[in-house]
Amino acid sequence: MLDMFTKTYGDDVVARALEVGANVPSTKKMASRLRRELLNTWELNGESAVDVFKLLKLDETGRRNGLGIGSHIRLR
């Protein structure tokens, strides 16, 4: 399911939606599970912190994305 969303909308949009969902009591559990799945997918695909930074379009100047993922990215 997550794969379908990332292929359709992109990792950045899905990550933002999961961040919002994780802050809503009724969707927190599912959003947290899907966020872990997304992080695991990046790790299994061998994505580095720099790769994820680019996937989330955090490298675009002036872009505010509201992602709270800093604690989830490990530098290799």
mmCIF file of the N, C-alpha and C atoms, coordinates in Angstrom:
data_MODEL
# 
_entry.id   MODEL 
# 
loop_
_atom_site.group_PDB 
_atom_site.id 
_atom_site.type_symbol 
_atom_site.label_atom_id 
_atom_site.label_alt_id 
_atom_site.label_comp_id 
_atom_site.label_asym_id 
_atom_site.label_entity_id 
_atom_site.label_seq_id 
_atom_site.pdbx_PDB_ins_code 
_atom_site.Cartn_x 
_atom_site.Cartn_y 
_atom_site.Cartn_z 
_atom_site.occupancy 
_atom_site.B_iso_or_equiv 
_atom_site.pdbx_formal_charge 
_atom_site.auth_seq_id 
_atom_site.auth_comp_id 
_atom_site.auth_asym_id 
_atom_site.auth_atom_id 
_atom_site.pdbx_PDB_model_num 
ATOM 1   N N  . MET A 1 1  ? 0.821  -1.192 0.000  1.00 0.00 ? 1  MET A N  1 
ATOM 2   C CA . MET A 1 1  ? 0.000  0.000  0.000  1.00 0.00 ? 1  MET A CA 1 
ATOM 3   C C  . MET A 1 1  ? 0.867  1.259  0.000  1.00 0.00 ? 1  MET A C  1 
ATOM 4   N N  . LEU A 1 2  ? 1.861  1.310  0.869  1.00 0.00 ? 2  LEU A N  1 
ATOM 5   C CA . LEU A 1 2  ? 2.726  2.486  0.948  1.00 0.00 ? 2  LEU A CA 1 
ATOM 6   C C  . LEU A 1 2  ? 3.470  2.700  -0.361 1.00 0.00 ? 2  LEU A C  1 
ATOM 7   N N  . ASP A 1 3  ? 3.894  1.606  -0.977 1.00 0.00 ? 3  ASP A N  1 
ATOM 8   C CA . ASP A 1 3  ? 4.604  1.681  -2.253 1.00 0.00 ? 3  ASP A CA 1 
ATOM 9   C C  . ASP A 1 3  ? 3.750  2.363  -3.321 1.00 0.00 ? 3  ASP A C  1 
ATOM 10  N N  . MET A 1 4  ? 2.466  2.044  -3.351 1.00 0.00 ? 4  MET A N  1 
ATOM 11  C CA . MET A 1 4  ? 1.554  2.652  -4.319 1.00 0.00 ? 4  MET A CA 1 
ATOM 12  C C  . MET A 1 4  ? 1.472  4.169  -4.102 1.00 0.00 ? 4  MET A C  1 
ATOM 13  N N  . PHE A 1 5  ? 1.392  4.582  -2.845 1.00 0.00 ? 5  PHE A N  1 
ATOM 14  C CA . PHE A 1 5  ? 1.300  6.013  -2.549 1.00 0.00 ? 5  PHE A CA 1 
ATOM 15  C C  . PHE A 1 5  ? 2.584  6.750  -2.919 1.00 0.00 ? 5  PHE A C  1 
ATOM 16  N N  . THR A 1 6  ? 3.741  6.167  -2.595 1.00 0.00 ? 6  THR A N  1 
ATOM 17  C CA . THR A 1 6  ? 4.994  6.859  -2.914 1.00 0.00 ? 6  THR A CA 1 
ATOM 18  C C  . THR A 1 6  ? 5.232  6.930  -4.415 1.00 0.00 ? 6  THR A C  1 
ATOM 19  N N  . LYS A 1 7  ? 4.829  5.894  -5.149 1.00 0.00 ? 7  LYS A N  1 
ATOM 20  C CA . LYS A 1 7  ? 4.975  5.934  -6.609 1.00 0.00 ? 7  LYS A CA 1 
ATOM 21  C C  . LYS A 1 7  ? 4.042  6.961  -7.233 1.00 0.00 ? 7  LYS A C  1 
ATOM 22  N N  . THR A 1 8  ? 2.854  7.113  -6.665 1.00 0.00 ? 8  THR A N  1 
ATOM 23  C CA . THR A 1 8  ? 1.865  8.044  -7.214 1.00 0.00 ? 8  THR A CA 1 
ATOM 24  C C  . THR A 1 8  ? 2.147  9.488  -6.821 1.00 0.00 ? 8  THR A C  1 
ATOM 25  N N  . TYR A 1 9  ? 2.455  9.709  -5.546 1.00 0.00 ? 9  TYR A N  1 
ATOM 26  C CA . TYR A 1 9  ? 2.557  11.078 -5.027 1.00 0.00 ? 9  TYR A CA 1 
ATOM 27  C C  . TYR A 1 9  ? 3.972  11.531 -4.713 1.00 0.00 ? 9  TYR A C  1 
ATOM 28  N N  . GLY A 1 10 ? 4.895  10.593 -4.537 1.00 0.00 ? 10 GLY A N  1 
ATOM 29  C CA . GLY A 1 10 ? 6.272  10.932 -4.188 1.00 0.00 ? 10 GLY A CA 1 
ATOM 30  C C  . GLY A 1 10 ? 6.515  10.793 -2.696 1.00 0.00 ? 10 GLY A C  1 
ATOM 31  N N  . ASP A 1 11 ? 7.752  10.501 -2.356 1.00 0.00 ? 11 ASP A N  1 
ATOM 32  C CA . ASP A 1 11 ? 8.124  10.287 -0.956 1.00 0.00 ? 11 ASP A CA 1 
ATOM 33  C C  . ASP A 1 11 ? 7.858  11.522 -0.102 1.00 0.00 ? 11 ASP A C  1 
ATOM 34  N N  . ASP A 1 12 ? 8.119  12.699 -0.656 1.00 0.00 ? 12 ASP A N  1 
ATOM 35  C CA . ASP A 1 12 ? 7.957  13.927 0.123  1.00 0.00 ? 12 ASP A CA 1 
ATOM 36  C C  . ASP A 1 12 ? 6.507  14.160 0.521  1.00 0.00 ? 12 ASP A C  1 
ATOM 37  N N  . VAL A 1 13 ? 5.583  13.956 -0.390 1.00 0.00 ? 13 VAL A N  1 
ATOM 38  C CA . VAL A 1 13 ? 4.158  14.171 -0.102 1.00 0.00 ? 13 VAL A CA 1 
ATOM 39  C C  . VAL A 1 13 ? 3.660  13.131 0.903  1.00 0.00 ? 13 VAL A C  1 
ATOM 40  N N  . VAL A 1 14 ? 4.050  11.883 0.707  1.00 0.00 ? 14 VAL A N  1 
ATOM 41  C CA . VAL A 1 14 ? 3.628  10.817 1.616  1.00 0.00 ? 14 VAL A CA 1 
ATOM 42  C C  . VAL A 1 14 ? 4.200  11.054 3.013  1.00 0.00 ? 14 VAL A C  1 
ATOM 43  N N  . ALA A 1 15 ? 5.468  11.417 3.103  1.00 0.00 ? 15 ALA A N  1 
ATOM 44  C CA . ALA A 1 15 ? 6.083  11.676 4.408  1.00 0.00 ? 15 ALA A CA 1 
ATOM 45  C C  . ALA A 1 15 ? 5.379  12.820 5.125  1.00 0.00 ? 15 ALA A C  1 
ATOM 46  N N  . ARG A 1 16 ? 5.022  13.864 4.391  1.00 0.00 ? 16 ARG A N  1 
ATOM 47  C CA . ARG A 1 16 ? 4.295  14.994 4.990  1.00 0.00 ? 16 ARG A CA 1 
ATOM 48  C C  . ARG A 1 16 ? 2.923  14.555 5.503  1.00 0.00 ? 16 ARG A C  1 
ATOM 49  N N  . ALA A 1 17 ? 2.221  13.753 4.708  1.00 0.00 ? 17 ALA A N  1 
ATOM 50  C CA . ALA A 1 17 ? 0.902  13.263 5.112  1.00 0.00 ? 17 ALA A CA 1 
ATOM 51  C C  . ALA A 1 17 ? 1.002  12.383 6.361  1.00 0.00 ? 17 ALA A C  1 
ATOM 52  N N  . LEU A 1 18 ? 2.031  11.553 6.419  1.00 0.00 ? 18 LEU A N  1 
ATOM 53  C CA . LEU A 1 18 ? 2.211  10.693 7.585  1.00 0.00 ? 18 LEU A CA 1 
ATOM 54  C C  . LEU A 1 18 ? 2.568  11.502 8.819  1.00 0.00 ? 18 LEU A C  1 
ATOM 55  N N  . GLU A 1 19 ? 3.316  12.567 8.641  1.00 0.00 ? 19 GLU A N  1 
ATOM 56  C CA . GLU A 1 19 ? 3.651  13.449 9.765  1.00 0.00 ? 19 GLU A CA 1 
ATOM 57  C C  . GLU A 1 19 ? 2.384  14.089 10.323 1.00 0.00 ? 19 GLU A C  1 
ATOM 58  N N  . VAL A 1 20 ? 1.523  14.549 9.441  1.00 0.00 ? 20 VAL A N  1 
ATOM 59  C CA . VAL A 1 20 ? 0.248  15.138 9.876  1.00 0.00 ? 20 VAL A CA 1 
ATOM 60  C C  . VAL A 1 20 ? -0.605 14.073 10.565 1.00 0.00 ? 20 VAL A C  1 
ATOM 61  N N  . GLY A 1 21 ? -0.700 12.907 9.944  1.00 0.00 ? 21 GLY A N  1 
ATOM 62  C CA . GLY A 1 21 ? -1.501 11.826 10.509 1.00 0.00 ? 21 GLY A CA 1 
ATOM 63  C C  . GLY A 1 21 ? -1.018 11.358 11.866 1.00 0.00 ? 21 GLY A C  1 
ATOM 64  N N  . ALA A 1 22 ? 0.280  11.429 12.107 1.00 0.00 ? 22 ALA A N  1 
ATOM 65  C CA . ALA A 1 22 ? 0.846  11.013 13.388 1.00 0.00 ? 22 ALA A CA 1 
ATOM 66  C C  . ALA A 1 22 ? 0.468  11.970 14.513 1.00 0.00 ? 22 ALA A C  1 
ATOM 67  N N  . ASN A 1 23 ? -0.016 13.144 14.163 1.00 0.00 ? 23 ASN A N  1 
ATOM 68  C CA . ASN A 1 23 ? -0.404 14.133 15.169 1.00 0.00 ? 23 ASN A CA 1 
ATOM 69  C C  . ASN A 1 23 ? -1.914 14.203 15.388 1.00 0.00 ? 23 ASN A C  1 
ATOM 70  N N  . VAL A 1 24 ? -2.650 13.295 14.768 1.00 0.00 ? 24 VAL A N  1 
ATOM 71  C CA . VAL A 1 24 ? -4.107 13.228 14.929 1.00 0.00 ? 24 VAL A CA 1 
ATOM 72  C C  . VAL A 1 24 ? -4.418 11.947 15.707 1.00 0.00 ? 24 VAL A C  1 
ATOM 73  N N  . PRO A 1 25 ? -5.070 12.067 16.857 1.00 0.00 ? 25 PRO A N  1 
ATOM 74  C CA . PRO A 1 25 ? -5.301 10.877 17.691 1.00 0.00 ? 25 PRO A CA 1 
ATOM 75  C C  . PRO A 1 25 ? -5.921 9.686  16.954 1.00 0.00 ? 25 PRO A C  1 
ATOM 76  N N  . SER A 1 26 ? -6.877 9.925  16.081 1.00 0.00 ? 26 SER A N  1 
ATOM 77  C CA . SER A 1 26 ? -7.563 8.810  15.415 1.00 0.00 ? 26 SER A CA 1 
ATOM 78  C C  . SER A 1 26 ? -6.716 8.121  14.343 1.00 0.00 ? 26 SER A C  1 
ATOM 79  N N  . THR A 1 27 ? -5.661 8.766  13.862 1.00 0.00 ? 27 THR A N  1 
ATOM 80  C CA . THR A 1 27 ? -4.816 8.178  12.815 1.00 0.00 ? 27 THR A CA 1 
ATOM 81  C C  . THR A 1 27 ? -3.373 7.963  13.263 1.00 0.00 ? 27 THR A C  1 
ATOM 82  N N  . LYS A 1 28 ? -3.086 8.309  14.509 1.00 0.00 ? 28 LYS A N  1 
ATOM 83  C CA . LYS A 1 28 ? -1.709 8.263  15.011 1.00 0.00 ? 28 LYS A CA 1 
ATOM 84  C C  . LYS A 1 28 ? -1.070 6.879  14.874 1.00 0.00 ? 28 LYS A C  1 
ATOM 85  N N  . LYS A 1 29 ? -1.781 5.839  15.282 1.00 0.00 ? 29 LYS A N  1 
ATOM 86  C CA . LYS A 1 29 ? -1.215 4.486  15.265 1.00 0.00 ? 29 LYS A CA 1 
ATOM 87  C C  . LYS A 1 29 ? -0.872 4.043  13.841 1.00 0.00 ? 29 LYS A C  1 
ATOM 88  N N  . MET A 1 30 ? -1.804 4.221  12.911 1.00 0.00 ? 30 MET A N  1 
ATOM 89  C CA . MET A 1 30 ? -1.581 3.812  11.521 1.00 0.00 ? 30 MET A CA 1 
ATOM 90  C C  . MET A 1 30 ? -0.490 4.656  10.874 1.00 0.00 ? 30 MET A C  1 
ATOM 91  N N  . ALA A 1 31 ? -0.531 5.962  11.082 1.00 0.00 ? 31 ALA A N  1 
ATOM 92  C CA . ALA A 1 31 ? 0.474  6.842  10.480 1.00 0.00 ? 31 ALA A CA 1 
ATOM 93  C C  . ALA A 1 31 ? 1.864  6.517  11.010 1.00 0.00 ? 31 ALA A C  1 
ATOM 94  N N  . SER A 1 32 ? 1.963  6.230  12.293 1.00 0.00 ? 32 SER A N  1 
ATOM 95  C CA . SER A 1 32 ? 3.263  5.882  12.875 1.00 0.00 ? 32 SER A CA 1 
ATOM 96  C C  . SER A 1 32 ? 3.791  4.578  12.288 1.00 0.00 ? 32 SER A C  1 
ATOM 97  N N  . ARG A 1 33 ? 2.905  3.608  12.102 1.00 0.00 ? 33 ARG A N  1 
ATOM 98  C CA . ARG A 1 33 ? 3.316  2.330  11.508 1.00 0.00 ? 33 ARG A CA 1 
ATOM 99  C C  . ARG A 1 33 ? 3.791  2.529  10.071 1.00 0.00 ? 33 ARG A C  1 
ATOM 100 N N  . LEU A 1 34 ? 3.040  3.319  9.305  1.00 0.00 ? 34 LEU A N  1 
ATOM 101 C CA . LEU A 1 34 ? 3.419  3.568  7.912  1.00 0.00 ? 34 LEU A CA 1 
ATOM 102 C C  . LEU A 1 34 ? 4.698  4.394  7.818  1.00 0.00 ? 34 LEU A C  1 
ATOM 103 N N  . ARG A 1 35 ? 4.902  5.310  8.754  1.00 0.00 ? 35 ARG A N  1 
ATOM 104 C CA . ARG A 1 35 ? 6.136  6.100  8.753  1.00 0.00 ? 35 ARG A CA 1 
ATOM 105 C C  . ARG A 1 35 ? 7.337  5.194  9.017  1.00 0.00 ? 35 ARG A C  1 
ATOM 106 N N  . ARG A 1 36 ? 7.199  4.263  9.965  1.00 0.00 ? 36 ARG A N  1 
ATOM 107 C CA . ARG A 1 36 ? 8.281  3.298  10.218 1.00 0.00 ? 36 ARG A CA 1 
ATOM 108 C C  . ARG A 1 36 ? 8.542  2.458  8.974  1.00 0.00 ? 36 ARG A C  1 
ATOM 109 N N  . GLU A 1 37 ? 7.470  2.063  8.290  1.00 0.00 ? 37 GLU A N  1 
ATOM 110 C CA . GLU A 1 37 ? 7.606  1.276  7.057  1.00 0.00 ? 37 GLU A CA 1 
ATOM 111 C C  . GLU A 1 37 ? 8.357  2.074  5.988  1.00 0.00 ? 37 GLU A C  1 
ATOM 112 N N  . LEU A 1 38 ? 8.049  3.347  5.864  1.00 0.00 ? 38 LEU A N  1 
ATOM 113 C CA . LEU A 1 38 ? 8.729  4.202  4.890  1.00 0.00 ? 38 LEU A CA 1 
ATOM 114 C C  . LEU A 1 38 ? 10.216 4.328  5.230  1.00 0.00 ? 38 LEU A C  1 
ATOM 115 N N  . LEU A 1 39 ? 10.520 4.544  6.504  1.00 0.00 ? 39 LEU A N  1 
ATOM 116 C CA . LEU A 1 39 ? 11.920 4.636  6.927  1.00 0.00 ? 39 LEU A CA 1 
ATOM 117 C C  . LEU A 1 39 ? 12.659 3.324  6.674  1.00 0.00 ? 39 LEU A C  1 
ATOM 118 N N  . ASN A 1 40 ? 12.003 2.203  6.962  1.00 0.00 ? 40 ASN A N  1 
ATOM 119 C CA . ASN A 1 40 ? 12.613 0.889  6.709  1.00 0.00 ? 40 ASN A CA 1 
ATOM 120 C C  . ASN A 1 40 ? 12.847 0.663  5.222  1.00 0.00 ? 40 ASN A C  1 
ATOM 121 N N  . THR A 1 41 ? 11.918 1.114  4.390  1.00 0.00 ? 41 THR A N  1 
ATOM 122 C CA . THR A 1 41 ? 12.070 0.981  2.938  1.00 0.00 ? 41 THR A CA 1 
ATOM 123 C C  . THR A 1 41 ? 13.303 1.733  2.465  1.00 0.00 ? 41 THR A C  1 
ATOM 124 N N  . TRP A 1 42 ? 13.469 2.958  2.951  1.00 0.00 ? 42 TRP A N  1 
ATOM 125 C CA . TRP A 1 42 ? 14.650 3.735  2.565  1.00 0.00 ? 42 TRP A CA 1 
ATOM 126 C C  . TRP A 1 42 ? 15.926 3.028  2.999  1.00 0.00 ? 42 TRP A C  1 
ATOM 127 N N  . GLU A 1 43 ? 15.916 2.482  4.212  1.00 0.00 ? 43 GLU A N  1 
ATOM 128 C CA . GLU A 1 43 ? 17.101 1.791  4.717  1.00 0.00 ? 43 GLU A CA 1 
ATOM 129 C C  . GLU A 1 43 ? 17.388 0.533  3.891  1.00 0.00 ? 43 GLU A C  1 
ATOM 130 N N  . LEU A 1 44 ? 16.358 -0.257 3.600  1.00 0.00 ? 44 LEU A N  1 
ATOM 131 C CA . LEU A 1 44 ? 16.538 -1.478 2.802  1.00 0.00 ? 44 LEU A CA 1 
ATOM 132 C C  . LEU A 1 44 ? 17.009 -1.174 1.385  1.00 0.00 ? 44 LEU A C  1 
ATOM 133 N N  . ASN A 1 45 ? 16.606 -0.022 0.857  1.00 0.00 ? 45 ASN A N  1 
ATOM 134 C CA . ASN A 1 45 ? 17.031 0.392  -0.480 1.00 0.00 ? 45 ASN A CA 1 
ATOM 135 C C  . ASN A 1 45 ? 18.420 1.018  -0.483 1.00 0.00 ? 45 ASN A C  1 
ATOM 136 N N  . GLY A 1 46 ? 19.032 1.103  0.697  1.00 0.00 ? 46 GLY A N  1 
ATOM 137 C CA . GLY A 1 46 ? 20.377 1.646  0.792  1.00 0.00 ? 46 GLY A CA 1 
ATOM 138 C C  . GLY A 1 46 ? 20.450 3.156  0.654  1.00 0.00 ? 46 GLY A C  1 
ATOM 139 N N  . GLU A 1 47 ? 19.329 3.832  0.901  1.00 0.00 ? 47 GLU A N  1 
ATOM 140 C CA . GLU A 1 47 ? 19.313 5.291  0.797  1.00 0.00 ? 47 GLU A CA 1 
ATOM 141 C C  . GLU A 1 47 ? 20.130 5.895  1.936  1.00 0.00 ? 47 GLU A C  1 
ATOM 142 N N  . SER A 1 48 ? 21.013 6.808  1.598  1.00 0.00 ? 48 SER A N  1 
ATOM 143 C CA . SER A 1 48 ? 21.787 7.511  2.613  1.00 0.00 ? 48 SER A CA 1 
ATOM 144 C C  . SER A 1 48 ? 20.963 8.677  3.143  1.00 0.00 ? 48 SER A C  1 
ATOM 145 N N  . ALA A 1 49 ? 21.453 9.322  4.181  1.00 0.00 ? 49 ALA A N  1 
ATOM 146 C CA . ALA A 1 49 ? 20.771 10.507 4.711  1.00 0.00 ? 49 ALA A CA 1 
ATOM 147 C C  . ALA A 1 49 ? 20.661 11.576 3.632  1.00 0.00 ? 49 ALA A C  1 
ATOM 148 N N  . VAL A 1 50 ? 21.691 11.710 2.815  1.00 0.00 ? 50 VAL A N  1 
ATOM 149 C CA . VAL A 1 50 ? 21.671 12.696 1.727  1.00 0.00 ? 50 VAL A CA 1 
ATOM 150 C C  . VAL A 1 50 ? 20.604 12.321 0.701  1.00 0.00 ? 50 VAL A C  1 
ATOM 151 N N  . ASP A 1 51 ? 20.500 11.033 0.378  1.00 0.00 ? 51 ASP A N  1 
ATOM 152 C CA . ASP A 1 51 ? 19.476 10.573 -0.566 1.00 0.00 ? 51 ASP A CA 1 
ATOM 153 C C  . ASP A 1 51 ? 18.073 10.890 -0.051 1.00 0.00 ? 51 ASP A C  1 
ATOM 154 N N  . VAL A 1 52 ? 17.830 10.608 1.223  1.00 0.00 ? 52 VAL A N  1 
ATOM 155 C CA . VAL A 1 52 ? 16.514 10.869 1.816  1.00 0.00 ? 52 VAL A CA 1 
ATOM 156 C C  . VAL A 1 52 ? 16.244 12.365 1.844  1.00 0.00 ? 52 VAL A C  1 
ATOM 157 N N  . PHE A 1 53 ? 17.259 13.141 2.152  1.00 0.00 ? 53 PHE A N  1 
ATOM 158 C CA . PHE A 1 53 ? 17.142 14.602 2.144  1.00 0.00 ? 53 PHE A CA 1 
ATOM 159 C C  . PHE A 1 53 ? 16.637 15.069 0.784  1.00 0.00 ? 53 PHE A C  1 
ATOM 160 N N  . LYS A 1 54 ? 17.179 14.489 -0.277 1.00 0.00 ? 54 LYS A N  1 
ATOM 161 C CA . LYS A 1 54 ? 16.762 14.856 -1.637 1.00 0.00 ? 54 LYS A CA 1 
ATOM 162 C C  . LYS A 1 54 ? 15.386 14.288 -1.976 1.00 0.00 ? 54 LYS A C  1 
ATOM 163 N N  . LEU A 1 55 ? 15.103 13.048 -1.549 1.00 0.00 ? 55 LEU A N  1 
ATOM 164 C CA . LEU A 1 55 ? 13.784 12.456 -1.792 1.00 0.00 ? 55 LEU A CA 1 
ATOM 165 C C  . LEU A 1 55 ? 12.675 13.313 -1.185 1.00 0.00 ? 55 LEU A C  1 
ATOM 166 N N  . LEU A 1 56 ? 12.965 13.884 -0.024 1.00 0.00 ? 56 LEU A N  1 
ATOM 167 C CA . LEU A 1 56 ? 11.982 14.710 0.671  1.00 0.00 ? 56 LEU A CA 1 
ATOM 168 C C  . LEU A 1 56 ? 12.006 16.157 0.196  1.00 0.00 ? 56 LEU A C  1 
ATOM 169 N N  . LYS A 1 57 ? 12.881 16.414 -0.774 1.00 0.00 ? 57 LYS A N  1 
ATOM 170 C CA . LYS A 1 57 ? 13.024 17.748 -1.371 1.00 0.00 ? 57 LYS A CA 1 
ATOM 171 C C  . LYS A 1 57 ? 13.400 18.803 -0.341 1.00 0.00 ? 57 LYS A C  1 
ATOM 172 N N  . LEU A 1 58 ? 14.172 18.377 0.649  1.00 0.00 ? 58 LEU A N  1 
ATOM 173 C CA . LEU A 1 58 ? 14.649 19.304 1.665  1.00 0.00 ? 58 LEU A CA 1 
ATOM 174 C C  . LEU A 1 58 ? 15.805 20.140 1.145  1.00 0.00 ? 58 LEU A C  1 
ATOM 175 N N  . ASP A 1 59 ? 16.329 19.752 -0.017 1.00 0.00 ? 59 ASP A N  1 
ATOM 176 C CA . ASP A 1 59 ? 17.436 20.488 -0.618 1.00 0.00 ? 59 ASP A CA 1 
ATOM 177 C C  . ASP A 1 59 ? 16.959 21.680 -1.441 1.00 0.00 ? 59 ASP A C  1 
ATOM 178 N N  . GLU A 1 60 ? 15.649 21.833 -1.592 1.00 0.00 ? 60 GLU A N  1 
ATOM 179 C CA . GLU A 1 60 ? 15.119 22.943 -2.375 1.00 0.00 ? 60 GLU A CA 1 
ATOM 180 C C  . GLU A 1 60 ? 15.069 24.199 -1.517 1.00 0.00 ? 60 GLU A C  1 
ATOM 181 N N  . THR A 1 61 ? 15.739 25.229 -1.964 1.00 0.00 ? 61 THR A N  1 
ATOM 182 C CA . THR A 1 61 ? 15.837 26.480 -1.231 1.00 0.00 ? 61 THR A CA 1 
ATOM 183 C C  . THR A 1 61 ? 14.462 27.080 -0.982 1.00 0.00 ? 61 THR A C  1 
ATOM 184 N N  . GLY A 1 62 ? 14.252 27.498 0.249  1.00 0.00 ? 62 GLY A N  1 
ATOM 185 C CA . GLY A 1 62 ? 13.019 28.180 0.600  1.00 0.00 ? 62 GLY A CA 1 
ATOM 186 C C  . GLY A 1 62 ? 11.818 27.287 0.788  1.00 0.00 ? 62 GLY A C  1 
ATOM 187 N N  . ARG A 1 63 ? 11.992 25.995 0.674  1.00 0.00 ? 63 ARG A N  1 
ATOM 188 C CA . ARG A 1 63 ? 10.849 25.083 0.805  1.00 0.00 ? 63 ARG A CA 1 
ATOM 189 C C  . ARG A 1 63 ? 10.611 24.774 2.278  1.00 0.00 ? 63 ARG A C  1 
ATOM 190 N N  . ARG A 1 64 ? 9.419  25.028 2.730  1.00 0.00 ? 64 ARG A N  1 
ATOM 191 C CA . ARG A 1 64 ? 9.025  24.655 4.089  1.00 0.00 ? 64 ARG A CA 1 
ATOM 192 C C  . ARG A 1 64 ? 8.169  23.408 3.977  1.00 0.00 ? 64 ARG A C  1 
ATOM 193 N N  . ASN A 1 65 ? 8.561  22.368 4.662  1.00 0.00 ? 65 ASN A N  1 
ATOM 194 C CA . ASN A 1 65 ? 7.814  21.124 4.511  1.00 0.00 ? 65 ASN A CA 1 
ATOM 195 C C  . ASN A 1 65 ? 7.195  20.620 5.802  1.00 0.00 ? 65 ASN A C  1 
ATOM 196 N N  . GLY A 1 66 ? 7.612  21.130 6.923  1.00 0.00 ? 66 GLY A N  1 
ATOM 197 C CA . GLY A 1 66 ? 7.001  20.724 8.181  1.00 0.00 ? 66 GLY A CA 1 
ATOM 198 C C  . GLY A 1 66 ? 7.286  19.302 8.609  1.00 0.00 ? 66 GLY A C  1 
ATOM 199 N N  . LEU A 1 67 ? 8.320  18.691 8.072  1.00 0.00 ? 67 LEU A N  1 
ATOM 200 C CA . LEU A 1 67 ? 8.630  17.317 8.444  1.00 0.00 ? 67 LEU A CA 1 
ATOM 201 C C  . LEU A 1 67 ? 9.448  17.292 9.719  1.00 0.00 ? 67 LEU A C  1 
ATOM 202 N N  . GLY A 1 68 ? 9.061  16.450 10.621 1.00 0.00 ? 68 GLY A N  1 
ATOM 203 C CA . GLY A 1 68 ? 9.805  16.278 11.858 1.00 0.00 ? 68 GLY A CA 1 
ATOM 204 C C  . GLY A 1 68 ? 10.564 14.977 11.830 1.00 0.00 ? 68 GLY A C  1 
ATOM 205 N N  . ILE A 1 69 ? 11.447 14.822 10.875 1.00 0.00 ? 69 ILE A N  1 
ATOM 206 C CA . ILE A 1 69 ? 12.117 13.531 10.701 1.00 0.00 ? 69 ILE A CA 1 
ATOM 207 C C  . ILE A 1 69 ? 13.554 13.532 11.182 1.00 0.00 ? 69 ILE A C  1 
ATOM 208 N N  . GLY A 1 70 ? 14.026 14.649 11.693 1.00 0.00 ? 70 GLY A N  1 
ATOM 209 C CA . GLY A 1 70 ? 15.429 14.753 12.066 1.00 0.00 ? 70 GLY A CA 1 
ATOM 210 C C  . GLY A 1 70 ? 15.910 13.639 12.965 1.00 0.00 ? 70 GLY A C  1 
ATOM 211 N N  . SER A 1 71 ? 15.080 13.218 13.904 1.00 0.00 ? 71 SER A N  1 
ATOM 212 C CA . SER A 1 71 ? 15.496 12.176 14.834 1.00 0.00 ? 71 SER A CA 1 
ATOM 213 C C  . SER A 1 71 ? 15.490 10.789 14.200 1.00 0.00 ? 71 SER A C  1 
ATOM 214 N N  . HIS A 1 72 ? 14.937 10.652 12.998 1.00 0.00 ? 72 HIS A N  1 
ATOM 215 C CA . HIS A 1 72 ? 14.846 9.346  12.348 1.00 0.00 ? 72 HIS A CA 1 
ATOM 216 C C  . HIS A 1 72 ? 15.961 9.095  11.340 1.00 0.00 ? 72 HIS A C  1 
ATOM 217 N N  . ILE A 1 73 ? 16.689 10.136 10.959 1.00 0.00 ? 73 ILE A N  1 
ATOM 218 C CA . ILE A 1 73 ? 17.725 9.975  9.943  1.00 0.00 ? 73 ILE A CA 1 
ATOM 219 C C  . ILE A 1 73 ? 19.070 9.787  10.628 1.00 0.00 ? 73 ILE A C  1 
ATOM 220 N N  . ARG A 1 74 ? 19.720 8.691  10.287 1.00 0.00 ? 74 ARG A N  1 
ATOM 221 C CA . ARG A 1 74 ? 21.056 8.422  10.824 1.00 0.00 ? 74 ARG A CA 1 
ATOM 222 C C  . ARG A 1 74 ? 22.067 8.663  9.721  1.00 0.00 ? 74 ARG A C  1 
ATOM 223 N N  . LEU A 1 75 ? 23.106 9.384  10.059 1.00 0.00 ? 75 LEU A N  1 
ATOM 224 C CA . LEU A 1 75 ? 24.186 9.567  9.093  1.00 0.00 ? 75 LEU A CA 1 
ATOM 225 C C  . LEU A 1 75 ? 25.044 8.321  9.104  1.00 0.00 ? 75 LEU A C  1 
ATOM 226 N N  . ARG A 1 76 ? 25.443 7.884  7.936  1.00 0.00 ? 76 ARG A N  1 
ATOM 227 C CA . ARG A 1 76 ? 26.261 6.665  7.838  1.00 0.00 ? 76 ARG A CA 1 
ATOM 228 C C  . ARG A 1 76 ? 27.708 7.026  7.708  1.00 0.00 ? 76 ARG A C  1 
# 
